[in-house]
Amino acid sequence: MSEQQIIESFFDCVCDGGTPVADCDLCGKTWFDSTGEYMEEGELDALLKKYDKQPDKYAMTNGYVSYGHAFGRQFVWECRCEKAVQMANAIWNHRFLILRFIKDVQNRTWEEATQLEKSLSELKPL
C-alpha cells in the first residue's frame, strides 16, 4: 500500500464527518468553515475576529471541517500539524504487533467464553 492509501484508509476508519467548527486536539488549532454555513448568527464574525487576532490558533476551510477521533483525541483532517498522518503511519508501522495483540485478546476471550459455556451446561435446571 502507498502512504496515501494508508492515510486514506485510516481516515475512513476514524472519520466522524464534517462540521462547521472543530478543534484539533493534537495541536490546539480551531478550524472553521469560512462560508459560515450552518453556524449560529454572529458565529462566523466572531471566529473571523479571533482569526485576525490569532492566525496561528485559528484556520479556515472553504466548506465543512472534516474531523475524527482516535486514541481519545479529536483531530482535524485538514490540519497542517499532520499529527493524524503520523498516527496512521505509526499504526501501519506497528501493524504486526497490533495484530498479534488483537489475536491474543481474541484467543483469551474465546477461552473465557468456552469456559463459561461449559459452566453453564453443567448447571441443573430449577
C-alpha positions in Angstrom: 0.0 0.0 0.0 1.2 3.5 -0.7 1.4 6.0 2.1 -1.6 7.9 0.7 -3.7 4.7 0.7 -2.7 4.0 4.3 -3.7 7.6 5.3 -7.0 7.4 3.4 -7.8 4.0 5.0 -7.1 5.4 8.4 -9.3 8.4 7.9 -12.1 6.2 6.5 -12.0 4.2 9.8 -11.9 7.1 12.2 -13.7 10.0 10.4 -16.8 11.2 12.2 -17.9 13.5 9.5 -17.9 17.2 8.9 -18.9 20.2 11.0 -18.7 24.0 10.6 -16.2 24.3 13.6 -13.8 21.8 15.1 -10.7 21.8 17.3 -7.6 19.8 16.6 -6.7 18.3 20.0 -3.4 17.3 18.6 -2.1 20.8 18.1 -4.8 23.1 19.6 -5.8 24.8 16.4 -9.5 25.7 15.8 -10.7 25.2 12.3 -13.9 26.7 10.8 -15.9 26.9 7.6 -15.3 30.3 6.1 -18.7 30.2 4.3 -20.5 30.4 7.7 -23.0 27.7 6.6 -24.8 26.0 9.5 -23.4 28.5 12.0 -25.4 30.5 14.6 -25.9 34.1 13.8 -22.7 36.1 14.5 -20.6 33.0 15.0 -18.7 33.4 11.7 -18.0 37.1 12.5 -16.7 36.1 16.0 -14.4 33.4 14.5 -13.1 35.8 11.8 -12.2 38.3 14.5 -10.4 35.7 16.5 -8.6 34.5 13.3 -7.4 38.1 12.7 -6.1 38.4 16.2 -4.6 34.9 16.4 -3.9 33.4 13.0 -1.7 30.7 14.5 -4.6 29.5 16.6 -7.4 29.6 14.0 -7.7 28.3 10.5 -10.3 28.4 7.8 -11.6 25.9 5.2 -13.9 26.6 2.3 -16.6 24.1 3.5 -17.1 21.6 6.2 -14.2 20.8 8.6 -13.5 17.1 8.4 -12.8 15.6 11.8 -12.3 12.3 13.5 -11.4 10.6 16.8 -8.5 8.3 17.6 -7.0 7.3 20.9 -9.4 9.6 22.7 -8.3 12.7 20.8 -10.2 14.7 18.2 -8.2 15.7 15.1 -9.0 17.8 12.0 -8.1 16.1 8.8 -7.0 19.2 7.0 -4.8 20.4 9.9 -1.3 21.2 8.8 0.1 19.7 12.0 -0.3 16.3 10.3 -0.4 14.5 13.6 -3.2 12.3 12.3 -1.0 11.3 9.4 1.7 10.5 12.0 -0.8 8.3 13.9 -1.8 6.5 10.7 1.8 5.8 9.9 2.6 4.7 13.4 -0.3 2.2 13.3 0.8 0.9 9.9 4.4 0.6 11.0 3.4 -1.4 14.1 0.5 -3.4 12.4 2.1 -6.8 13.1 2.4 -6.1 16.8 -1.1 -4.7 16.9 -2.5 -7.8 15.0 -0.6 -10.1 17.4 -2.1 -8.3 20.3 -5.7 -8.5 18.9 -5.2 -12.2 18.1 -4.0 -12.8 21.7 -7.0 -10.9 23.2 -9.4 -12.8 20.8 -7.9 -16.2 21.9 -8.2 -15.3 25.6 -11.8 -14.1 25.1 -12.6 -17.3 23.2 -11.2 -19.4 26.1 -13.2 -17.5 28.6 -16.4 -17.9 26.6 -15.7 -21.6 26.2 -15.2 -22.0 30.0 -18.4 -20.0 30.6 -20.3 -22.2 28.2 -19.0 -25.3 29.9 -20.0 -24.0 33.3 -23.5 -23.1 32.1 -24.0 -26.5 30.5 -23.2 -28.1 33.9 -26.0 -26.2 35.7 -29.1 -28.2 36.6 -32.5 -26.8 35.7 -34.6 -25.4 38.6 
